[in-house]
Amino acid sequence: MIDTDTLHLQWALSYPFPRPQTPFIFLDGATWPLMQTSGGFGDWIIDHAKGPMRMADALGEQRLSEFERGAYHAVAAVGSNAAPAQLRRKFRDHLDDVAIPVIQINVPDHVVAYANRIAVYGSIPATLVERPGGSVRVWATLLTTRDYAIMNGTEDRGEIYDGVPISPIHVPEAVQNPFEAYACLTGSLPLRVSAFPSDGCGWPVGGQWEAQAAAIRALGLDLSVDHFVLENTADPDLRLARDLALSKVR
């Protein structure tokens, strides 16, 4: 059996968590690749265990109609929100009735960097940062009105993150609604997230280990990454104090 400290360390350092390499749909608690995202939403093809399936058939008329009539929000997933494990956690009360297509987009004049925050589970989260001349490849979730409200509730919207409009390119033709992304209100560390390919920015690139090390340096601490993470996951008050201190670093 894996001990609790190891689980906490693995979870924190795995951010922004694995996801398929192709567009996919998180459907009723299961993750299926999308083989095709051309044409209307109903014509998108799901690589289902039963064989290729049109999204119209998989969702049914009522759920498909929400996307066809534009009753959805297109939100760039610049952190972990495109990871099936996070979608399962955030929508755990609706796993028998949830449909979230997840697509890939490019966002000009932006990069994804690590926020100057510490998440409750110990990770250094990500944020979209405006960088003229930059460009980044990210994911985007298409959320119904209900699911958008649920997602906003998990993001401390208005307190830690807020939505900012973006103008992505290389978007499937069916997606006509405007896009937004969650951006950290307190700023970021000058370190790009390696999980999201970007260019046109001179900041270094790193994974979660490098982000934790950057946070330790910014806080002026003399700690290893693993001890820093374990202290933060074991002591919520200490993590909160460090989170607030880090949020003041520019």
N, C-alpha and C positions, 0 to 999 in steps of 0.2 A: 504494500500500500504506500502511496506517495504522501508524505507528510504535508501539513497545511502550509508551512513556510515555503516549501518547494512549489506548491500549487500557486500561491500568491506571487512568487517570483516569476514563474513561467508565464502567468497571465499578464502581469504588468509589462514584462519585457517582450511579449508577443505582439503588442500593439503596433500597427493598426489591424492585426489579425488576418488570417488567411481568407481568401475568397477565390472563386473560379477565375481563370484567365480570360474568359469570354463574358459578354453580357449574359445575364441570367434572370430568372424570376424566382422570388421567394413566395411560394404558393402553399398556403395552408400548412405551414411549418416545414415544408420540404423545399430544397433548392434544386432547380433544374436549369441547365444551360439553355440559352437562346441561340438557336442555329441561324435565325434570320430575323432582322429588325427592319426590313424594307417593307414598303407598302403601309396600309393602315394597321392599327393595333391588332385587329382581328386576324390579320394575315401573318403576324409574327409567328415563328415556328419554335416550339419548345421541344428540346431533346429529352423526351419523357421515357421512362422505363418501358412503357407500352408501345413505344415507337414515336416518330415525329408527330407532333400534335399542334394544330392551329391554336393560337391563344384564344380565339373565339370559342372553341370547343372546351378548352380547359377552364376558362373563367365563367362561361355561361353568359346569357344575354344581359342580365341585370348588372353584374360586376363589370363586364366589358363596356357597357354604356357609360359608366363613369369616366373612363378614359376617352371614349369616342366623343363625348360631349364636352370634354375639357374640364371635368370636375376633379382635377388633380393638381398637385404642386410638384414642380420639377426642382429638386434640391440636390445640389452637388454634395457628394459624400467625400469630403476631404480628409476624413479621419477613418473611424471604424464603422461608420454607418452602412457601408456596403459589405460588411463581413457577415455571412450567415449566422455566425455565433452571436453577434450583437443584435441582429434582427430578431433572432429567436428570443434573446433575453428581453429586448425592449417590447416585443409584441407577444410575450408569453401568455397573456390573457386572451389572445385572439388567434391562436394557432390553428383553430378550425375554420377561420374565415379571414384570411389576409392574403392580399395579392400585391406584391411590390416588384414591378420590373426594375432592374438595375442595369443601366447602360453606361457606355464609356463616352466621354466628351473631352475636348481640349479647351482650355481657358487661356486666352491671350492676356498678356500684361499682368499675369499673376504667377505666383509659385505657392506651393504648400510648405509651410515651415512649422516647427514645433512651437506651440503656444507657451507663454510664460506662466503656466499653471501646472498643478499636479492633480490628476483625476483621483476620485475616491478609491479606485482600485490600484493606484500607484503609478500608472503610466503618465508620461508627459504627452498630452494630447496634441493634435494638429490643428492648424488654422489656415485659411486662405489669406494670403498677403499680397497686396498690390505691389507689383514691381514692373514698371514700364520696360518693355522690351523682353520681358520674361514670357514663358509659356509652359503650361503644365497639363499633363494628361491625368484626369481623375475619373471617378465614377459619379453617377447621379441616380438618385432614387426617385421614382414617380409615385407619389403618395396621395391616396384619396384624402378627402377632407378629414375623415376620422383619423386616419393614420398620420396625417400631418400634425394634428393636434397632439397625438400621443408622442410623436417624435420631438416636437417642440418642448413637451414636458420633461423629456429626458435630457435636454440640452441646456437647462437653466436659461432659457431665452430671455433676454432683457437684463440679465444679471452677469453672466459670464460670456455668453455668446449672443449674437444677434444676426438676423438675416441681412445680407447685402446682395443687391442685384448683380448678376454677371451676364456676359454675352458670349456664350461658348460657341465653338465651331465644331464641325463634324458630328452633327446631331442627327439621329434618325428622322426622316421626313414626317413621320406621324406626330412627333413631339413639337407642338406649336406654341405651348404655353411658355411664358417667361421663366427664366431660371434664377435661382438665388443660391447662396451658400452661407453656411454658418461661419462667422468670423469672430475671433476672440476680441472682446472689448478692451482688454488690457494690453494686447500686443503679442509679440512673439520673440523667440530667441533667433539669432541670426544663423539658423541651421535648417537646411532644407530636408524634407522627409524623403528618404531613399525609396520608399514604396511608391512614390508618385513621380514618374520621370518628368524632369523639367530642364529647361535651358534658359539662356539669356540672363542669368543672375550669378554673381560671383560668390555668393554664400557657399560655404562647404555643405556637403551632403552626408547624412548619417542616419543610422538606425536608432532604435530605442535606447540601446546602450550608450551611444554617443549623446543622445538627448539628456539622459539621466546625468551623465558626467558633466554636461554643460550646465545643468541646473545646480549641481553640487558646487561647481566653480562660482556660479553667479551668487550663490548663497554664502560663499566663503567658508564652506565646511571642509573638514578633513575626514572624509568617509569614502569607503569603496562604494561602487554602484549597488552591489547586492545588499550591503548593510543599509544603505540609504533607502532602498525600496522596501526592505523588510521592516524598517522602523516606521515608514509611512503607512504601510498596510496594517501594522500591529497597533498603532496609536493614532486614532482619528484626530485627536486634538493637535498632536504634533504635526500631522500632515496638513491640517487646516492652517496652522501658523506658518508653516513653510510655504504653503500655497499662496497665502496673502503676501508674504515677503517676496516671493518670486514674481508675483503680479506687478510689483513696483519696479522691477528691473527693466530697463529700456536698452 
